[in-house]
Amino acid sequence: MRDVGTLLEALPYIREFHGKTVVIKYGGAAMTDPALKEEFARDVVLLKYVGMNPVVVHGGGPEITRYMKRLGMEVKFVEGLRVSDEATVEVAKMVLVGKQNKDIVLRLGRHGQPAVGLCGDDGLLFTVKKRLAGETDVGFVGEIKRVDADVLNHIAEDYIPVIASVGADDDGNSYNVNADAAAAAVAGAIDAFKLIFLTDVEGWRADPEDPDSVISEAAAREVRRRLNGVGGGMRPKLEASLLALESGVANAHIIDGRLPHSLLLELFTDEGIGTKLWP
């Protein structure tokens, strides 16, 4: 009966979300733990089977860092952004596009739904310009100027799009793009209903050192008011959430990807988990 109750609790959400597009920024432990990788794939496939249109945007920071260290390259971050010279972008493209993207595509297919792997170069999906971190030049780190929504909409009719967060400018220079910002740009361009960030904390904490201080819900104005006091990896997620909400996305969610089936718990249960943001 417990399982029946869970299904009945999910029913109104399944009905409400049927036909809606949800963009999922995939990262953190959910991308590195073998069991969590399988559960994530099953969860995304389930979303497709119940009538939703999932779009996955992924980073891969930890694995990029591992390969850079193996090659003796310097790893440096400014305001949560990886300082990227041409060699760094080359490594990022190899890891994100050549390895991780295809691993995700294969895993989704194995669990029952065909997926197509993309990066910003495919079909000119992303047009990128150079991004600055305050007054600091962080090198070949890009900011998305344009997303070609038609490319994604055509693919999403029959497949699950899986997007690696790299792209090029008008002159063909490749850039490493922050995956949180890429997910927000994609969500806004395709009129997504929800944007969900999988991360390695319980949600947005009022006190970064206190795991029990998670802010369960907040309006965009509250995010703006508190943003200057937020650092580390949470700041890009909050900035990306604001960008998505300003672009018409109904809700942004920041959830703990270390928790099995966190995606389903957030979408299909009354209590939910993590932090939910609205305009």
Secondary structure, 3 states (H helix, E strand, C coil): CHHHHHHHHHHHHHHHHCCCEEEEEECHHHHCCHHHHHHHHHHHHHHHHCCCEEEEEECCHHHHHHHHHHCCCCCCEECCEECECHHHHHHHHHHHHHHHHHHHHHHHHHCCCCEEEEECCHHHCEEEEEEEECCEEEEEEEEEEEECHHHHHHHHCCCEEEEECEEECCCCCEEEECHHHHHHHHHHHCCCCEEEEEECCCCCECCCCCCCCECCEEEHHHHHHHHHHCCCCHHHHHHHHHHHHHCCCCEEEEEECCCCCHHHHHHHCCCCCCEEEEC
